[in-house]
Amino acid sequence: MARSRQQHRSRTLSQNFLVDRATAARFVRAARPAPAGLLLEVGPGKGALTTALAPHCRELRAYEIDPGLLPGLRATFDAAPHVRVYERDFVGVPPPREPFAVVGNVPFSRTADIVDWCLRAPALTDATLITQLEYARRRTGDFGRWSLRTVLAWPQVEWRLLGRIGRRGFRPVPRVDAGILRIERRPRPLLPAAELGDYRRLVETGFAGAGGSLYASLCRAGHPRRRVDRAFGMARVDRAEIVAFVPPRAWLILHDELNETSRLV
């Protein structure tokens, strides 16, 4: 009966527990936790990643939403005072003010909310997350396509896919494989803070598709056609290109060429 209740909670909370120790060790190598650093773990579950990560950081705060898992977690780490286990939904946790990193095998259904939390946290240095493989590939451009969220954040963070994890390494076994997604805040943003608003408006205008294509959307938004022509030439983007296939580096060039604050009309 207890096992049946746990299985029900796992399905309800979108839990797939990592059971492969070699994969946990591989994850630690990908996360590269700072020995003197602060780690926040999303959904420690039964503690597979927590156990692997604990020896490699100064402090580890693990946030678990499932109350049924808390007694086991707390018993496991009772002798490790630098590991603290909290019963809390991670996305409701105020981000620390000191530099910190996020790690975790995240519930697939909550991935977007967790990533958004990470992107909003000013002191975040990096996040290394186990997600659905397709999600990780979309966010990192591995399909040759780039998402709005990725392009918007590109001047401030780098997105990387660090590997694939077969679905058989989890219990219950999910329907799809997983990937290791790493988000790193750039030590020096690719754009000055004063230009980020203009950059985001440009990207949002392009992805809105109001003109039927990126080129038409930018012209319709009021950019002089001759400047748009020049910008597309500098970025080496075809005028007929679908917006999702325009890589982040090209968006930075388009912004530089069309930014009213840095160039004369």
Protein Blocks (a to p, Z undefined) as FASTA:
>chain_A
ZZmmmmmmmmmnopacdfbfklmmmmmmmnopafkbccddehklnommmmmmmmmcfbdc
dddfblklmmmmmmmmmmmmkbccddddfklpccdfbdcddeddddfklmmmmmmmmmmm
mklmbdcddddfklmmmmnopnopacfklmmmmmmpccddfbdcdfklpccddfbdcddd
dddddfbafbdfklmmmmmmmmmmmmnomnopaklmmmmnopafklmmmmmmmnopafkl
cfklpcfklmmmmmmmmmmklccZZ
